[in-house]
Amino acid sequence: MEVDWDGLDDRTVRLTKDSSNITQSYLNKDASKLYFLKRHATGSELWVREFREDNTKLLRKLDRTATFEFTPDEETLFVLSGGKLSHASVDSLATPKSIGFNAAMTLRSAAERDYMFQHAWRQIQDKFYNPDFHGIDWDAMKSAYEINLPPITYNRDLANLMAEMTGELNASHIGVTYRPGPIKGGDSTASLGILFDLKDTSGALLIEEVLDKSPLKKTKSQITAGMRLHAVDGHALDGKANLASLLNHKSGKRVRLTILREDNTQFDEVMIPITTSQQNQLMYERWVKTRRELVDQLSDGRLGYVHVRGMNDSSFRTVYSEVLGRNFDKEAMVIDTRWNGGGWLHNDLAKLFMGREYVTMHVRGREYRGDSLDQWNKPSILVMGEGNYSDAHAFPYTYDVLNIGKMVGMPVPGTMTAVWWEMSLSGDMRVGVPQVGMKNTKGEYLENNQTEPDYLVKNDPQSMSEGKDKQIEKAVQVMLQQLDRPSKKVKPKQPAQK
């Protein structure tokens, strides 16, 4: 095919009407129709755009990992969805016919494991970001580790062997992990949205706190802190019964709690427990709320607080909303990046926090905030820690090198690479290969080159057990000192001499 480059920009048109996660598309030969798959949280959808009729319509709802393919004559469409094959005439795509098949496979397990080992080694050989492999002889590593393959009979052991081999490279975002599918009927412990004082587990458990957004809060429960959980579905907590066992497989199901008031009178209440992951979300929100309240208390309301949970779109939306919404009137911001696992957001965050006000707005004598309206144009301070990883290492580095503000906390390990993940042929192992390395202006890789804070502060176990957060305390102290420091008067710029 030859491309006519002359005037190409003027002949470029959008083929879909709206933006979405399009995973596959096919434009038929006469360019009259575009078939495409849209993926969303619960599945995929097969759509067609008919250009001559200017019409877009949904053809079929499919599994999230669906794919499709036309026959060469474009008369028949084959679809793979949910592990099942179907076909349909192009004139009746909404009424597909299933394709039944029966196949037998002879699995040579040892040969499969050998292939997966060789394949992973080659992927790293071809894609590893640093051509000198951090000074490691990668060919020698293959020879040294593959001799251990014959005795292995289980993929978990294979994954461990390959993880040891990739560990020789001393790199982040690399390795092999064993990831078997969920066990059907496996344990699944529900949560009540309650925190217990577990100092005494010999009988009824003392309720220390009912979490915000707990199912109990939503149903206007009588249960409050200071009461005790005596029984679940009639099974008493007598020091022998295990609460986790009593809540196994109870997520989304009704359970009866027997509660003891502080005067030892009791009552029953029915609730629907949540999953462990849902309670983890409530615990995260609780942590953010307490950090925000701590900053507000220590600064007497002068400073705002925001936590950057991940380096992704949803986290940026939260940060943007918190900074320019809840905290728009604060004098400065405390930006907390601790326990951030990464993504790709460092430049967006840097642009958000390095705004400069260059005009103010005035309405009949009243002064309001000025431009830039979509950036934070007041001071900020960054809190970072050992748990920052990947792009959460890049942001403190960026914050520092662009001189946006001071940094408080612990050194962040140098883990700034971009990774490519691949699932194994067997479907139960994942191989990571860091493909992209980032260099600073001195030509040094950020990988294995940790970023140091301006103020080294450690949250030790003792202070944390007492509910303290030394890193937040120091950040507030430094920021307030900066705000209260007398500003240097800048001489007005003299007009240029003619």
Buried (B, 14 or more C-beta within 10 A) or exposed (E): EEEEEEEEEEEEEEEBEEEBEBBBBBBEEEEEBBBBBBBEEEBBBBBBBEBEEEEBEEBBEBBEEBBBEBEEEBEBBBBBBEEBBBBBEBEEBEEBEEEEEEEEEEEEEEEBBBBBBEBBBEBBEEBBBBEEBBEBEBEEBBEEBBEBBEEBEEBBBBBBBBBBBBEBBEBBBBBBBBBEEEEEEEEBBBBBBBBBBEEEBEEBBBBEBBBEBBBBBEEEBEBEEEBBBBBBEEBBBEEEEEBEEBBEEBBEEEBEBBBBBEEEEBEEBEBBBBBBEBBEBBBEEBBBEEBBEBBBEBBEEBBBBBBBBBBBEEBBEBBBEBBBEEBEEBBBBBBBBBBBBBBEBBEBBBBBBBBEEEEEEEEEEEEEBEBBEEBBBBBBBBBBBBBBBBBBBBBBBBBBEEEBBBBBBBBBBBBBBBBBEBEBEBEBBBBBBBBEBBEEEEEEBBBBBBBEBEBEBEBEEEEEEEEBBBBBBBBBBBBBEEBEEEEEEEEEEEEEEE
